[in-house]
Amino acid sequence: MTTPAADQPLIPRPPSTVTALRQAVAQISPAALPVFTRELDRAADQARQGSDLAPLRRFIAQWAIHVEIQRRPRWAAELRRWEDVAATGDVAQVRTAASEIGKILDAAHAAVAATRP
């Protein structure tokens, strides 16, 4: 049995490093690259000011999830659809959208966590 194209990742899962994530973002969601760069600069500044790597760790975790979702066309499309519902729907639709967005994020977190040593 073959898997539909929408279920096939566009790229292999990159390692959770700044360089690998930047390359992945440039490849699968280039419009997000300026945000990636701004957030990286902010995280690096915070890390320097506080002598703490936590801001960089949060940045990497956030962008690893972004890449995980965007590399899977079905997940990315579903996320966009539910984000649109959340922005324009009534209260019940917004609740449903929040739940569905949570499921996508949970699945992405689980996928990324499964590859950590």
C-alpha positions as CSV (number, residue, x, y, z in Angstrom):
1,M,0.0,0.0,0.0
2,T,1.3,3.4,-0.9
3,T,1.0,6.5,1.3
4,P,-0.7,9.5,-0.3
5,A,1.7,12.3,-1.3
6,A,0.2,14.7,1.3
7,D,1.4,12.2,4.0
8,Q,4.9,12.1,2.7
9,P,7.4,14.6,4.4
10,L,8.8,17.1,1.9
11,I,12.2,16.8,3.4
12,P,13.9,14.5,6.0
13,R,13.6,15.7,9.6
14,P,16.6,17.9,10.2
15,P,18.6,17.8,13.4
16,S,17.6,20.3,16.0
17,T,20.4,22.8,15.4
18,V,20.2,26.4,14.3
19,T,22.0,25.7,11.0
20,A,19.9,22.7,10.1
21,L,16.6,24.4,11.0
22,R,17.5,27.5,9.1
23,Q,18.2,25.4,6.0
24,A,14.9,23.6,6.4
25,V,12.9,26.8,6.9
26,A,14.6,28.2,3.8
27,Q,13.6,25.2,1.8
28,I,10.0,24.5,3.0
29,S,8.7,27.8,4.3
30,P,11.0,30.6,2.9
31,A,8.4,33.3,3.8
32,A,9.1,32.5,7.5
33,L,12.9,33.0,7.2
34,P,12.8,36.7,8.3
35,V,10.8,35.8,11.4
36,F,13.3,32.9,12.1
37,T,16.2,35.4,11.9
38,R,14.6,38.0,14.1
39,E,13.7,35.4,16.7
40,L,17.1,33.9,16.6
41,D,18.7,37.3,17.1
42,R,16.4,38.0,20.0
43,A,17.1,34.6,21.6
44,A,20.8,35.1,21.2
45,D,20.6,38.5,22.8
46,Q,18.6,37.2,25.7
47,A,21.0,34.3,26.2
48,R,24.0,36.7,26.2
49,Q,22.3,39.1,28.6
50,G,21.3,36.4,31.0
51,S,24.3,34.1,30.6
52,D,21.7,31.4,30.1
53,L,21.1,29.1,27.1
54,A,17.4,28.7,27.8
55,P,16.3,31.3,25.3
56,L,18.2,29.5,22.5
57,R,16.8,26.1,23.6
58,R,13.3,27.5,23.4
59,F,14.0,29.0,20.0
60,I,15.3,25.6,18.7
61,A,12.4,23.7,20.2
62,Q,9.8,26.2,18.7
63,W,11.4,26.0,15.2
64,A,11.8,22.3,15.3
65,I,8.1,22.0,15.7
66,H,7.5,24.6,13.0
67,V,9.6,22.6,10.6
68,E,8.0,19.3,11.6
69,I,4.6,20.6,10.7
70,Q,5.7,22.4,7.5
71,R,7.5,19.4,6.2
72,R,4.3,17.4,6.3
73,P,1.9,19.0,3.8
74,R,-1.3,17.5,5.4
75,W,-0.4,18.8,8.8
76,A,0.5,22.2,7.4
77,A,-2.7,22.5,5.5
78,E,-4.8,21.4,8.5
79,L,-3.0,23.9,10.7
80,R,-3.7,26.7,8.3
81,R,-7.3,25.7,8.0
82,W,-7.9,25.5,11.8
83,E,-6.0,28.8,12.3
84,D,-8.4,30.4,9.8
85,V,-11.4,28.9,11.7
86,A,-10.0,30.2,15.0
87,A,-9.6,33.7,13.5
88,T,-13.1,33.9,11.9
89,G,-15.3,31.4,13.6
90,D,-17.9,31.6,16.4
91,V,-17.2,30.5,19.9
92,A,-17.9,26.8,19.3
93,Q,-15.8,26.8,16.1
94,V,-12.9,28.5,17.9
95,R,-13.0,25.9,20.6
96,T,-12.9,23.1,18.1
97,A,-10.1,24.9,16.2
98,A,-8.1,25.2,19.4
99,S,-8.5,21.6,20.1
100,E,-7.5,20.5,16.6
101,I,-4.5,22.9,16.6
102,G,-3.5,21.3,19.9
103,K,-3.6,17.9,18.4
104,I,-1.4,18.9,15.5
105,L,1.1,20.5,17.9
106,D,1.1,17.5,20.2
107,A,1.8,15.2,17.2
108,A,4.6,17.4,16.1
109,H,6.1,17.5,19.6
110,A,5.9,13.7,19.8
111,A,7.6,13.3,16.5
112,V,10.4,15.6,17.3
113,A,10.8,14.2,20.8
114,A,11.0,10.6,19.4
115,T,14.2,11.5,17.5
116,R,16.0,13.0,20.5
117,P,18.8,10.9,22.1
